[in-house]
Amino acid sequence: MVLARRNFLKFAAISSLATSAFGVENKNLRQASKEEIANPYPNSKIVRTICTICSAGCGIKAEVQDGVWVRQENAVEHPISQGSHCCKGIDQIDLTKSKQRIKYPMKKENGKWIRLSWEQAINEIGDKMLDIRNESGPDSVMFLGSAKFNNQQAYYFRKFAAFWGTNNIDHVARI
């Protein structure tokens, strides 16, 4: 039997409603107390900050408990974002708390990822860039800016490319 999309959605809605109305009581769950509902993160504080996804400068109200960012809210009174966020900014907390986030330089050697010191990573990248420049000239490298750059960072990035000796530079925001 072929089930059309519309009928599938109807059956899914009916089954989820039936499960929630007549489902088996879960012994592992308990009702939250009024205090837990009002304050799920005791002793936390709200820190007003700026989203770092791009250089627009939208506001975030970050809730911090014991130095850990636990949740966020839109900053309604912020003059730039006025309480809204883009799809990237609304997910900002997940970027910082992700278990897949890389927190130090890594390099793949013999099919395995190994951890490098910051000094070793910077030296290896710098040496490789200088080798490319010496072998193929400064125009063999393209510099691509980031939307995370603020205006000053974009300026310095452009100056770096000029000192490198190339005009091969672009930026996500085309500034």
C-alpha positions as CSV (number, residue, x, y, z in Angstrom):
1,M,0.0,0.0,0.0
2,V,1.3,3.4,-0.9
3,L,0.7,6.1,1.7
4,A,0.3,9.6,0.4
5,R,2.1,12.4,2.2
6,R,-1.1,14.0,3.4
7,N,-2.4,10.8,4.9
8,F,0.9,10.1,6.5
9,L,0.8,13.5,8.2
10,K,-2.8,12.8,9.4
11,F,-1.8,9.4,10.8
12,A,1.3,10.9,12.5
13,A,-0.8,13.6,14.1
14,I,-3.5,11.2,15.3
15,S,-0.9,8.7,16.7
16,S,1.1,11.4,18.6
17,L,-2.1,12.8,20.1
18,A,-3.2,9.3,21.1
19,T,0.2,8.6,22.6
20,S,0.2,11.8,24.6
21,A,-3.4,11.3,25.8
22,F,-3.3,7.5,26.5
23,G,0.4,6.7,26.7
24,V,2.1,4.8,29.4
25,E,3.1,6.8,32.4
26,N,6.9,7.2,32.5
27,K,8.2,6.3,36.0
28,N,11.6,8.0,35.3
29,L,10.1,11.5,35.0
30,R,8.8,13.7,37.7
31,Q,7.0,17.0,37.8
32,A,9.3,20.0,38.1
33,S,8.8,22.1,41.3
34,K,7.6,25.7,41.0
35,E,11.1,26.8,42.0
36,E,12.7,24.7,39.3
37,I,10.3,26.1,36.7
38,A,10.9,29.7,37.8
39,N,14.7,29.3,38.1
40,P,16.0,26.2,36.3
41,Y,19.6,27.4,36.7
42,P,20.0,28.5,40.4
43,N,22.7,31.2,41.0
44,S,23.0,32.0,37.3
45,K,23.4,35.5,36.0
46,I,22.4,37.2,32.8
47,V,25.3,38.6,30.8
48,R,24.6,41.0,28.0
49,T,27.0,40.3,25.1
50,I,27.3,40.5,21.3
51,C,26.9,37.7,18.8
52,T,30.1,36.8,17.1
53,I,28.8,35.0,14.1
54,C,29.1,38.1,11.9
55,S,30.1,41.7,12.3
56,A,26.5,43.1,12.5
57,G,26.7,43.3,16.3
58,C,23.4,41.7,17.3
59,G,22.7,41.5,21.1
60,I,22.5,38.3,23.1
61,K,21.5,37.8,26.7
62,A,23.6,34.9,27.8
63,E,22.7,33.1,31.0
64,V,25.8,31.9,32.8
65,Q,26.0,29.5,35.7
66,D,29.4,28.8,37.4
67,G,31.2,30.2,34.4
68,V,29.3,28.0,31.9
69,W,27.0,29.4,29.2
70,V,23.7,27.5,29.9
71,R,21.2,29.2,27.7
72,Q,20.5,32.4,25.8
73,E,17.7,34.9,25.0
74,N,17.2,37.6,22.4
75,A,18.1,41.0,23.6
76,V,14.8,42.8,22.9
77,E,16.2,46.2,23.9
78,H,19.4,45.9,21.7
79,P,19.5,48.7,19.1
80,I,20.8,46.5,16.3
81,S,19.0,43.2,16.5
82,Q,15.9,44.6,18.4
83,G,15.2,41.1,19.8
84,S,15.6,39.1,16.7
85,H,18.4,36.8,15.5
86,C,19.4,35.1,12.2
87,C,19.4,31.3,12.1
88,K,23.1,31.3,12.9
89,G,22.9,33.6,15.8
90,I,20.0,31.8,17.5
91,D,22.2,28.7,17.5
92,Q,25.2,30.5,18.9
93,I,25.2,28.6,22.2
94,D,25.4,25.2,20.4
95,L,28.5,26.3,18.5
96,T,30.3,27.0,21.8
97,K,29.0,23.9,23.7
98,S,29.3,21.3,20.9
99,K,31.3,18.2,21.7
100,Q,32.6,18.2,18.1
101,R,34.2,21.7,18.5
102,I,37.9,21.7,17.9
103,K,39.7,23.6,20.7
104,Y,43.3,23.3,19.6
105,P,45.3,22.9,16.4
106,M,45.1,19.5,14.7
107,K,47.0,17.9,11.9
108,K,46.4,14.7,10.0
109,E,49.4,12.5,9.8
110,N,49.4,8.9,8.5
111,G,45.6,8.9,8.5
112,K,45.3,10.0,12.2
113,W,44.6,13.4,13.7
114,I,47.2,14.5,16.1
115,R,47.2,17.5,18.4
116,L,49.8,20.3,17.7
117,S,50.9,23.2,19.9
118,W,49.8,26.6,18.8
119,E,53.5,27.6,18.1
120,Q,54.1,24.5,16.0
121,A,50.8,25.1,14.0
122,I,51.6,28.7,13.3
123,N,55.2,27.9,12.3
124,E,54.2,25.1,10.0
125,I,51.5,27.2,8.3
126,G,53.8,30.2,8.0
127,D,56.7,28.1,6.6
128,K,54.3,26.5,4.0
129,M,53.0,29.9,3.0
130,L,56.5,31.3,2.6
131,D,57.5,28.2,0.5
132,I,54.5,28.8,-1.8
133,R,55.3,32.5,-2.1
134,N,59.0,31.8,-2.9
135,E,58.2,29.0,-5.5
136,S,55.1,30.6,-7.2
137,G,55.1,34.3,-6.3
138,P,52.7,36.3,-4.1
139,D,49.8,36.1,-6.5
140,S,49.6,32.3,-6.1
141,V,47.8,32.9,-2.8
142,M,44.2,34.0,-2.4
143,F,43.1,35.6,0.9
144,L,39.4,35.1,1.8
145,G,38.0,37.2,4.7
146,S,35.4,36.1,7.2
147,A,32.0,37.5,8.0
148,K,33.2,37.3,11.6
149,F,35.7,40.1,11.0
150,N,34.7,43.5,12.3
151,N,35.7,46.6,10.3
152,Q,39.1,46.9,11.8
153,Q,40.0,43.2,11.4
154,A,38.9,43.4,7.7
155,Y,41.2,46.5,7.3
156,Y,44.2,44.7,8.8
157,F,43.5,41.6,6.8
158,R,43.5,43.7,3.6
159,K,46.8,45.3,4.7
160,F,48.3,41.9,5.3
161,A,47.4,40.8,1.8
162,A,49.0,44.0,0.4
163,F,52.2,43.5,2.4
164,W,52.2,39.9,1.1
165,G,52.3,41.4,-2.3
166,T,48.9,40.5,-3.8
167,N,45.5,42.0,-4.6
168,N,43.9,38.5,-4.5
169,I,41.6,39.2,-1.6
170,D,37.8,38.8,-1.2
171,H,35.4,38.8,1.7
172,V,32.1,37.1,2.4
173,A,30.5,40.5,2.9
174,R,32.4,42.2,0.1
175,I,33.6,45.0,2.3
